Amino acid sequence: MMKNPSSLFATALLLSAFLPMSAFAAAPTPQQNLDLALKRVMVYTPLRMDGEMTVTTNSIPVSKTESPVKSTIHGTFSQRIMSRATGSEQSEGRVVVDRYTVETKAPGQAFSFAGNDAAAVAWKQIQKQSYFQIEKFPIASLPKESSASLKPFVELIGKWIKLDGQTIDTIAARVSPAAASAADASQEAAMNAEMKKIQGMRLFVLTKIEWWKTNADHHRIFRARMRLNPAILDEIYRFEVSLISKQGGDQSVALNALKKQFTDVKASLTKMQFVAEIDDSAGTLKRLELGTTLTTPNQNCHFDSTVKKSVCAKSSDEITTVIAGVTFRKDWGKDVEAPKDWISLQDLMDTVMSELAPTSTVMGPIDQGGAYTSPTSTPPTISDVPPVSTDASSTDPATDRNRTRYADLVAILDLVHQNTTEHQGRLSCGGVVTAIPATATEMMSSGGFDIAACLVPTYASSLPFDPSAQGAGYTDQTAYDTKYFIQYDDMTGRVTVSAPSSELDASIAVSQ
């Protein structure tokens, strides 16, 4: 028999007086609590993070006469974020590599090395000022000849180095023209808007709950497996395509390179396994773990003069395993304090340039066919470049221009390296494999080697040029003259870029 409706209404009214309406609402799902916890950790303060990571690499050669080489690196890191407020930022952190091993069991060439001398780097950020310090470095583990060449570096151990936004932007603009283009106001605004959009998306998708438990504070904790939301990468890809579409000229090469890059990244990320521990009662992240194994084929390439093209053969598979974990907790420690003694980044650069012969970024030899040998399969050599100054305190404009020339040459070779890395060891210029001249040739749009066709706009928005040579400049891909020269040496397999307009009798050239 149906109860009296008025009595049911009275009962409901009585319950509502004692129970909040939220008691009748559906409880948050584990996925919703995961989303909430991940968003909170991005803004939560004061926060402390402590983590560890192990990276193991196995190089498995194709030839059965060669033996695999295995290496392992283990490290820890910590970070305190005391304030995220704009203009009042406070954070500090530390990274320590405390164990590393290398071993091979090749017959007659067995080798094993293990090191426990820690290397540690620390950093601080206080408002707009940033500092970093090399706390310690295992100099004793290095060969004596290496220790001697690293003397200027060793003297920096234990010293704080101060950075500031203007210094970093200035260096980035000189070393990478692409970095300078990112500072464009409209593009920066678009990137900020895109970041906000991505932050509003679901980062991880929960796939399985491994367990539930109740901790000492009577909070319910669950451990869950999850995967990266593929929609995040799709959104980033869409945004990058939109940026390329705004550039002039033929965009097909840049779009194809971007597509390949994101295809590779997506394939790698789908192999990653993520695990999170969530406080379901508080909606906070307690721990995040990840693990993945990646396989990368290495190959040796050489230019075959009989067929007039590069011939490549697989030499080994490099299998890398990464296991990492981070624990999150509230930090009630003291505020981050600025170091009392420090040196500026500019002073550091002047000191190193005056005491060390500059060296170039390591890259395998490039041959006339545009191919290069993978650095993991054949150890490359590093060429010495004459110092551009012997007086770190000099304010001579000519000395400053020489420093600029050296930075420009390093930047150009780095861009060439990016190109060959993405095209199976070949230098691709407008989609065509191109040989670097065997004699020193000026890099210019007409009458020399048109290197802009190989690098702009995919790897840089423009090219650096000599700071004082008459006629040097860059307007666009069709009108430029760097006054820098490039040459490939068939005997050594090395590329050299040089600045013949160097001043003070300096001979500035960088080889790879």
GURO-380569 format. One record per residue (C-alpha): chain; x, y, z. Coordinates in steps of 0.02 Angstrom, whole numbers, plus 50000, padded with zeros to 5 digits. Example, Ala and Ser with C-alpha at 12.3 -4.5 7.8 and 13.67 -1.06 7.14 Angstrom:
2
(pt 'A' (50615 49775 50390))
(pt 'A' (50684 49947 50357))
//
This chain:
512
(pt 'A' (50000 50000 50000))
(pt 'A' (50066 50172 49957))
(pt 'A' (50116 50279 50104))
(pt 'A' (50039 50446 50139))
(pt 'A' (50122 50573 50019))
(pt 'A' (50118 50708 50150))
(pt 'A' (50217 50600 50271))
(pt 'A' (50349 50565 50136))
(pt 'A' (50364 50751 50104))
(pt 'A' (50384 50785 50290))
(pt 'A' (50520 50652 50304))
(pt 'A' (50617 50725 50156))
(pt 'A' (50602 50900 50229))
(pt 'A' (50669 50839 50396))
(pt 'A' (50820 50752 50313))
(pt 'A' (50861 50907 50213))
(pt 'A' (50878 51006 50371))
(pt 'A' (51021 50896 50428))
(pt 'A' (51103 50840 50262))
(pt 'A' (51181 50957 50134))
(pt 'A' (51123 50945 49955))
(pt 'A' (51297 50880 49906))
(pt 'A' (51254 50720 49999))
(pt 'A' (51128 50680 49863))
(pt 'A' (51248 50723 49720))
(pt 'A' (51347 50589 49630))
(pt 'A' (51521 50561 49704))
(pt 'A' (51668 50611 49590))
(pt 'A' (51731 50466 49485))
(pt 'A' (51914 50412 49497))
(pt 'A' (51943 50492 49325))
(pt 'A' (51871 50657 49389))
(pt 'A' (51980 50651 49545))
(pt 'A' (52131 50612 49435))
(pt 'A' (52093 50765 49327))
(pt 'A' (52071 50873 49481))
(pt 'A' (52232 50811 49564))
(pt 'A' (52336 50844 49407))
(pt 'A' (52268 51021 49388))
(pt 'A' (52295 51060 49572))
(pt 'A' (52477 51006 49568))
(pt 'A' (52507 51134 49430))
(pt 'A' (52455 51278 49542))
(pt 'A' (52478 51210 49718))
(pt 'A' (52598 51295 49840))
(pt 'A' (52697 51268 49945))
(pt 'A' (52744 51107 49856))
(pt 'A' (52892 50989 49869))
(pt 'A' (52935 50859 49736))
(pt 'A' (53061 50719 49761))
(pt 'A' (53101 50597 49622))
(pt 'A' (53219 50468 49553))
(pt 'A' (53261 50405 49379))
(pt 'A' (53356 50259 49303))
(pt 'A' (53405 50256 49119))
(pt 'A' (53475 50096 49046))
(pt 'A' (53542 50087 48868))
(pt 'A' (53588 49927 48774))
(pt 'A' (53675 49943 48606))
(pt 'A' (53647 49779 48513))
(pt 'A' (53761 49765 48359))
(pt 'A' (53701 49681 48200))
(pt 'A' (53866 49589 48181))
(pt 'A' (53879 49434 48291))
(pt 'A' (54066 49462 48304))
(pt 'A' (54035 49620 48407))
(pt 'A' (53975 49624 48586))
(pt 'A' (53831 49727 48657))
(pt 'A' (53871 49881 48760))
(pt 'A' (53764 49918 48913))
(pt 'A' (53760 50079 49013))
(pt 'A' (53657 50134 49163))
(pt 'A' (53632 50304 49242))
(pt 'A' (53538 50332 49405))
(pt 'A' (53493 50500 49478))
(pt 'A' (53381 50591 49599))
(pt 'A' (53302 50763 49597))
(pt 'A' (53203 50876 49713))
(pt 'A' (53113 51042 49695))
(pt 'A' (53025 51162 49812))
(pt 'A' (52896 51283 49742))
(pt 'A' (52853 51411 49875))
(pt 'A' (52764 51539 49766))
(pt 'A' (52700 51542 49586))
(pt 'A' (52627 51718 49591))
(pt 'A' (52689 51828 49448))
(pt 'A' (52825 51942 49512))
(pt 'A' (52844 51843 49673))
(pt 'A' (52906 51676 49607))
(pt 'A' (53004 51569 49730))
(pt 'A' (53074 51397 49690))
(pt 'A' (53233 51297 49706))
(pt 'A' (53290 51124 49656))
(pt 'A' (53432 51001 49639))
(pt 'A' (53479 50859 49521))
(pt 'A' (53605 50725 49570))
(pt 'A' (53680 50588 49461))
(pt 'A' (53744 50465 49591))
(pt 'A' (53779 50306 49494))
(pt 'A' (53835 50264 49319))
(pt 'A' (53902 50104 49239))
(pt 'A' (53965 50051 49067))
(pt 'A' (54010 49873 49018))
(pt 'A' (54044 49765 48867))
(pt 'A' (54098 49582 48854))
(pt 'A' (54179 49584 48684))
(pt 'A' (54312 49445 48670))
(pt 'A' (54480 49522 48704))
(pt 'A' (54400 49692 48732))
(pt 'A' (54299 49663 48891))
(pt 'A' (54270 49826 48981))
(pt 'A' (54178 49876 49138))
(pt 'A' (54168 50043 49226))
(pt 'A' (54066 50097 49376))
(pt 'A' (54063 50266 49459))
(pt 'A' (53985 50321 49622))
(pt 'A' (54059 50497 49627))
(pt 'A' (53906 50607 49619))
(pt 'A' (53879 50752 49502))
(pt 'A' (53754 50880 49566))
(pt 'A' (53675 51039 49498))
(pt 'A' (53565 51159 49597))
(pt 'A' (53457 51307 49546))
(pt 'A' (53352 51445 49622))
(pt 'A' (53222 51565 49555))
(pt 'A' (53173 51719 49654))
(pt 'A' (53055 51836 49563))
(pt 'A' (53136 51871 49394))
(pt 'A' (53310 51817 49448))
(pt 'A' (53375 51641 49418))
(pt 'A' (53534 51559 49482))
(pt 'A' (53617 51391 49452))
(pt 'A' (53766 51305 49529))
(pt 'A' (53872 51152 49489))
(pt 'A' (53884 51085 49666))
(pt 'A' (54004 50944 49627))
(pt 'A' (54074 50847 49481))
(pt 'A' (54172 50682 49475))
(pt 'A' (54334 50755 49410))
(pt 'A' (54434 50614 49490))
(pt 'A' (54346 50488 49377))
(pt 'A' (54406 50574 49218))
(pt 'A' (54572 50541 49129))
(pt 'A' (54711 50661 49179))
(pt 'A' (54718 50741 49006))
(pt 'A' (54532 50779 49015))
(pt 'A' (54548 50851 49190))
(pt 'A' (54681 50973 49130))
(pt 'A' (54576 51037 48985))
(pt 'A' (54428 51063 49102))
(pt 'A' (54521 51178 49221))
(pt 'A' (54410 51332 49190))
(pt 'A' (54258 51222 49215))
(pt 'A' (54326 51148 49377))
(pt 'A' (54354 51321 49449))
(pt 'A' (54167 51354 49432))
(pt 'A' (54116 51208 49542))
(pt 'A' (54030 51274 49697))
(pt 'A' (54000 51448 49625))
(pt 'A' (53826 51520 49594))
(pt 'A' (53795 51593 49421))
(pt 'A' (53660 51724 49400))
(pt 'A' (53545 51728 49249))
(pt 'A' (53416 51854 49198))
(pt 'A' (53283 51856 49064))
(pt 'A' (53369 51987 48957))
(pt 'A' (53534 51893 48953))
(pt 'A' (53449 51729 48905))
(pt 'A' (53344 51811 48768))
(pt 'A' (53499 51898 48697))
(pt 'A' (53598 51736 48689))
(pt 'A' (53452 51640 48613))
(pt 'A' (53426 51772 48480))
(pt 'A' (53609 51763 48426))
(pt 'A' (53629 51574 48432))
(pt 'A' (53460 51529 48356))
(pt 'A' (53365 51646 48241))
(pt 'A' (53213 51533 48267))
(pt 'A' (53217 51573 48452))
(pt 'A' (53217 51757 48412))
(pt 'A' (53062 51738 48303))
(pt 'A' (52970 51659 48449))
(pt 'A' (52985 51825 48540))
(pt 'A' (52868 51906 48413))
(pt 'A' (52725 51982 48514))
(pt 'A' (52582 51912 48410))
(pt 'A' (52657 51738 48405))
(pt 'A' (52692 51742 48591))
(pt 'A' (52511 51790 48624))
(pt 'A' (52453 51645 48515))
(pt 'A' (52568 51524 48608))
(pt 'A' (52502 51584 48777))
(pt 'A' (52323 51560 48718))
(pt 'A' (52366 51386 48655))
(pt 'A' (52446 51340 48822))
(pt 'A' (52288 51391 48915))
(pt 'A' (52186 51286 48796))
(pt 'A' (52296 51133 48823))
(pt 'A' (52293 51158 49011))
(pt 'A' (52104 51149 49004))
(pt 'A' (52109 50979 48917))
(pt 'A' (52116 50810 49000))
(pt 'A' (52299 50761 49014))
(pt 'A' (52286 50576 49056))
(pt 'A' (52151 50445 49028))
(pt 'A' (52130 50319 49170))
(pt 'A' (52138 50139 49106))
(pt 'A' (52145 50031 49263))
(pt 'A' (52138 50047 49453))
(pt 'A' (52267 49934 49533))
(pt 'A' (52213 49952 49716))
(pt 'A' (52123 50053 49849))
(pt 'A' (52178 50078 50029))
(pt 'A' (52149 50191 50179))
(pt 'A' (52297 50284 50253))
(pt 'A' (52330 50337 50434))
(pt 'A' (52230 50497 50407))
(pt 'A' (52079 50392 50353))
(pt 'A' (52095 50457 50175))
(pt 'A' (52054 50338 50032))
(pt 'A' (52203 50316 49915))
(pt 'A' (52197 50231 49745))
(pt 'A' (52336 50183 49624))
(pt 'A' (52291 50190 49439))
(pt 'A' (52369 50156 49271))
(pt 'A' (52340 50286 49137))
(pt 'A' (52393 50341 48964))
(pt 'A' (52427 50510 48888))
(pt 'A' (52274 50585 48805))
(pt 'A' (52311 50579 48617))
(pt 'A' (52200 50733 48592))
(pt 'A' (52338 50836 48675))
(pt 'A' (52464 50793 48539))
(pt 'A' (52334 50818 48403))
(pt 'A' (52300 50993 48470))
(pt 'A' (52486 51036 48476))
(pt 'A' (52508 50971 48298))
(pt 'A' (52361 51076 48238))
(pt 'A' (52437 51231 48318))
(pt 'A' (52609 51201 48241))
(pt 'A' (52529 51179 48070))
(pt 'A' (52439 51345 48092))
(pt 'A' (52606 51432 48130))
(pt 'A' (52689 51359 47975))
(pt 'A' (52538 51408 47869))
(pt 'A' (52566 51591 47915))
(pt 'A' (52742 51587 47843))
(pt 'A' (52777 51634 47664))
(pt 'A' (52849 51528 47525))
(pt 'A' (52834 51341 47495))
(pt 'A' (52774 51260 47656))
(pt 'A' (52770 51079 47596))
(pt 'A' (52944 51033 47660))
(pt 'A' (52911 51107 47832))
(pt 'A' (52739 51024 47843))
(pt 'A' (52808 50854 47792))
(pt 'A' (52949 50867 47920))
(pt 'A' (52824 50917 48055))
(pt 'A' (52710 50771 48012))
(pt 'A' (52852 50647 48023))
(pt 'A' (52912 50722 48187))
(pt 'A' (52741 50709 48268))
(pt 'A' (52713 50534 48200))
(pt 'A' (52874 50477 48283))
(pt 'A' (52834 50569 48447))
(pt 'A' (52659 50497 48453))
(pt 'A' (52724 50321 48424))
(pt 'A' (52850 50342 48566))
(pt 'A' (52725 50415 48689))
(pt 'A' (52599 50276 48659))
(pt 'A' (52730 50155 48726))
(pt 'A' (52747 50251 48889))
(pt 'A' (52662 50180 49043))
(pt 'A' (52603 50302 49177))
(pt 'A' (52548 50265 49355))
(pt 'A' (52474 50387 49481))
(pt 'A' (52431 50376 49665))
(pt 'A' (52285 50490 49709))
(pt 'A' (52214 50542 49877))
(pt 'A' (52032 50516 49830))
(pt 'A' (51970 50602 49989))
(pt 'A' (52073 50761 49964))
(pt 'A' (52083 50758 49773))
(pt 'A' (52273 50776 49773))
(pt 'A' (52415 50690 49680))
(pt 'A' (52533 50593 49793))
(pt 'A' (52648 50508 49666))
(pt 'A' (52675 50496 49479))
(pt 'A' (52777 50360 49392))
(pt 'A' (52823 50324 49212))
(pt 'A' (52913 50187 49119))
(pt 'A' (52954 50159 48937))
(pt 'A' (53068 50064 48820))
(pt 'A' (53121 50140 48654))
(pt 'A' (53217 50056 48513))
(pt 'A' (53319 50164 48394))
(pt 'A' (53414 50091 48246))
(pt 'A' (53589 50158 48212))
(pt 'A' (53670 50153 48042))
(pt 'A' (53837 50185 47960))
(pt 'A' (53835 50286 47799))
(pt 'A' (53970 50322 47672))
(pt 'A' (53979 50400 47500))
(pt 'A' (54003 50269 47365))
(pt 'A' (54097 50351 47222))
(pt 'A' (54052 50211 47100))
(pt 'A' (53864 50240 47114))
(pt 'A' (53881 50425 47159))
(pt 'A' (53768 50416 47310))
(pt 'A' (53768 50379 47495))
(pt 'A' (53754 50198 47549))
(pt 'A' (53691 50159 47724))
(pt 'A' (53685 49997 47822))
(pt 'A' (53611 49961 47993))
(pt 'A' (53747 49940 48123))
(pt 'A' (53652 49915 48286))
(pt 'A' (53491 49937 48385))
(pt 'A' (53495 50051 48535))
(pt 'A' (53368 49998 48666))
(pt 'A' (53336 50128 48801))
(pt 'A' (53233 50095 48957))
(pt 'A' (53177 50238 49069))
(pt 'A' (53099 50216 49241))
(pt 'A' (53057 50371 49344))
(pt 'A' (52947 50422 49490))
(pt 'A' (52902 50584 49580))
(pt 'A' (52823 50604 49752))
(pt 'A' (52723 50761 49793))
(pt 'A' (52691 50834 49966))
(pt 'A' (52660 50997 50055))
(pt 'A' (52815 51098 50101))
(pt 'A' (52816 51207 50255))
(pt 'A' (52999 51252 50241))
(pt 'A' (53072 51427 50239))
(pt 'A' (53068 51546 50093))
(pt 'A' (53197 51528 49954))
(pt 'A' (53344 51644 49982))
(pt 'A' (53458 51717 49849))
(pt 'A' (53641 51664 49856))
(pt 'A' (53754 51791 49939))
(pt 'A' (53896 51769 49815))
(pt 'A' (53873 51744 49628))
(pt 'A' (53948 51785 49458))
(pt 'A' (53850 51841 49306))
(pt 'A' (53824 51733 49153))
(pt 'A' (53913 51861 49044))
(pt 'A' (54066 51857 49157))
(pt 'A' (54063 51667 49147))
(pt 'A' (54057 51668 48957))
(pt 'A' (54199 51793 48946))
(pt 'A' (54306 51689 49063))
(pt 'A' (54277 51525 48971))
(pt 'A' (54307 51603 48800))
(pt 'A' (54470 51679 48856))
(pt 'A' (54537 51521 48938))
(pt 'A' (54469 51385 48825))
(pt 'A' (54484 51361 48638))
(pt 'A' (54301 51354 48584))
(pt 'A' (54235 51190 48515))
(pt 'A' (54088 51149 48407))
(pt 'A' (53936 51041 48436))
(pt 'A' (53977 50857 48405))
(pt 'A' (53909 50787 48242))
(pt 'A' (53960 50641 48133))
(pt 'A' (54058 50669 47972))
(pt 'A' (53957 50728 47821))
(pt 'A' (54009 50668 47648))
(pt 'A' (53987 50736 47472))
(pt 'A' (53823 50644 47456))
(pt 'A' (53757 50736 47606))
(pt 'A' (53760 50585 47722))
(pt 'A' (53836 50576 47894))
(pt 'A' (53891 50440 48013))
(pt 'A' (53786 50422 48170))
(pt 'A' (53885 50487 48321))
(pt 'A' (53828 50333 48419))
(pt 'A' (53914 50215 48298))
(pt 'A' (54074 50308 48254))
(pt 'A' (54149 50426 48383))
(pt 'A' (54169 50597 48301))
(pt 'A' (54314 50713 48331))
(pt 'A' (54302 50893 48388))
(pt 'A' (54406 51024 48302))
(pt 'A' (54495 51161 48397))
(pt 'A' (54457 51340 48352))
(pt 'A' (54577 51483 48393))
(pt 'A' (54516 51590 48537))
(pt 'A' (54430 51749 48480))
(pt 'A' (54495 51848 48627))
(pt 'A' (54634 51840 48753))
(pt 'A' (54565 51976 48865))
(pt 'A' (54402 51932 48952))
(pt 'A' (54383 52109 49016))
(pt 'A' (54405 52191 48846))
(pt 'A' (54268 52308 48787))
(pt 'A' (54343 52324 48613))
(pt 'A' (54201 52318 48484))
(pt 'A' (54307 52212 48368))
(pt 'A' (54324 52080 48505))
(pt 'A' (54136 52079 48530))
(pt 'A' (54109 52059 48343))
(pt 'A' (54228 51910 48340))
(pt 'A' (54127 51830 48479))
(pt 'A' (53970 51857 48377))
(pt 'A' (54052 51776 48226))
(pt 'A' (54098 51622 48326))
(pt 'A' (53919 51607 48395))
(pt 'A' (53850 51626 48218))
(pt 'A' (53959 51485 48150))
(pt 'A' (53909 51368 48290))
(pt 'A' (53725 51410 48257))
(pt 'A' (53740 51373 48070))
(pt 'A' (53822 51203 48100))
(pt 'A' (53688 51162 48229))
(pt 'A' (53553 51199 48101))
(pt 'A' (53641 51088 47973))
(pt 'A' (53645 50950 48105))
(pt 'A' (53458 50966 48134))
(pt 'A' (53427 50951 47947))
(pt 'A' (53533 50795 47922))
(pt 'A' (53463 50713 48078))
(pt 'A' (53286 50725 48010))
(pt 'A' (53331 50664 47834))
(pt 'A' (53419 50499 47868))
(pt 'A' (53590 50580 47870))
(pt 'A' (53570 50682 47712))
(pt 'A' (53568 50870 47689))
(pt 'A' (53398 50910 47614))
(pt 'A' (53374 51077 47527))
(pt 'A' (53196 51108 47469))
(pt 'A' (53166 50920 47466))
(pt 'A' (53323 50885 47363))
(pt 'A' (53478 50797 47433))
(pt 'A' (53618 50923 47412))
(pt 'A' (53808 50905 47423))
(pt 'A' (53909 51032 47521))
(pt 'A' (54045 51115 47414))
(pt 'A' (54218 51036 47420))
(pt 'A' (54299 51209 47419))
(pt 'A' (54263 51355 47536))
(pt 'A' (54107 51436 47464))
(pt 'A' (54015 51590 47524))
(pt 'A' (53841 51558 47593))
(pt 'A' (53731 51677 47494))
(pt 'A' (53572 51679 47391))
(pt 'A' (53657 51703 47223))
(pt 'A' (53831 51659 47163))
(pt 'A' (53876 51547 47311))
(pt 'A' (53802 51405 47411))
(pt 'A' (53617 51439 47444))
(pt 'A' (53605 51365 47618))
(pt 'A' (53443 51457 47658))
(pt 'A' (53353 51333 47546))
(pt 'A' (53410 51198 47667))
(pt 'A' (53374 51286 47832))
(pt 'A' (53240 51421 47814))
(pt 'A' (53100 51420 47870))
(pt 'A' (53100 51241 47936))
(pt 'A' (53244 51260 48059))
(pt 'A' (53263 51449 48072))
(pt 'A' (53165 51605 48025))
(pt 'A' (53322 51687 47956))
(pt 'A' (53511 51663 47947))
(pt 'A' (53648 51752 48047))
(pt 'A' (53772 51856 47951))
(pt 'A' (53940 51941 47981))
(pt 'A' (53916 52090 48097))
(pt 'A' (54029 52210 48002))
(pt 'A' (54077 52141 47831))
(pt 'A' (54022 52254 47688))
(pt 'A' (53870 52184 47597))
(pt 'A' (53824 52061 47736))
(pt 'A' (53639 52051 47777))
(pt 'A' (53480 51949 47768))
(pt 'A' (53316 52007 47692))
(pt 'A' (53234 51842 47649))
(pt 'A' (53274 51673 47570))
(pt 'A' (53300 51753 47400))
(pt 'A' (53407 51900 47454))
(pt 'A' (53547 51873 47579))
(pt 'A' (53736 51863 47597))
(pt 'A' (53806 51795 47760))
(pt 'A' (53989 51829 47716))
(pt 'A' (54023 51662 47801))
(pt 'A' (54097 51516 47704))
(pt 'A' (54062 51328 47708))
(pt 'A' (54167 51182 47646))
(pt 'A' (54165 50991 47650))
(pt 'A' (54330 50894 47662))
(pt 'A' (54317 50727 47573))
(pt 'A' (54472 50659 47659))
(pt 'A' (54414 50690 47838))
(pt 'A' (54226 50691 47812))
(pt 'A' (54213 50855 47906))
(pt 'A' (54118 51015 47871))
(pt 'A' (54200 51183 47910))
(pt 'A' (54115 51352 47919))
(pt 'A' (54227 51505 47929))
(pt 'A' (54222 51693 47949))
(pt 'A' (54356 51769 47834))
(pt 'A' (54308 51945 47891))
(pt 'A' (54368 51910 48069))
(pt 'A' (54461 52052 48152))
(pt 'A' (54616 52071 48262))
(pt 'A' (54709 51943 48156))
(pt 'A' (54595 51805 48223))
(pt 'A' (54558 51653 48116))
(pt 'A' (54384 51596 48165))
(pt 'A' (54321 51430 48096))
(pt 'A' (54217 51289 48168))
(pt 'A' (54226 51109 48104))
(pt 'A' (54118 50957 48130))
//
